[in-house]
Amino acid sequence: MTELQDEAIRLGQHFLYAHCLAGLTKQQVLATISESFLFPKSLSKNLEALRVCLTETMFKAGPQTGFLVVLEQLPNTQKFDKEARETLLDVFRDAADYWAEKKVPFRVFYSFV
């Protein structure tokens, strides 16, 4: 992980890291991500709010040089199963597509438990 952080710094990009293992539900995983990324607490409510923050809100904040995102140890629980993980990752894929249209790097690395 430190190599990725060092690379983000070298490239002058934002490094966003969340260790998600403690989350047992979608709400808990979203709360972990929003807290770790220093996003508003309201993001822990739903995936659409996260998508908007990763795209439109960051775009409105001014010129961006790029993003390197790490989602470590996404859980596999009864209330956060494979389908929930894929839905969450779709939000990050959508964000990557959004930033690609603006020619801004948005790379996501993730791991599962």
Buried (B, 14 or more C-beta within 10 A) or exposed (E): EEEBEEEBEEBEBBBBBBBBBEBEBBBBBBBBBBEBBEBEEEBBBEBEBBBBBBBEBBBEEEEBEBBBBBBBBBBEBEEBEEEBBEEBBEBBEBBBEBBEEEEBBBBBEBEEE
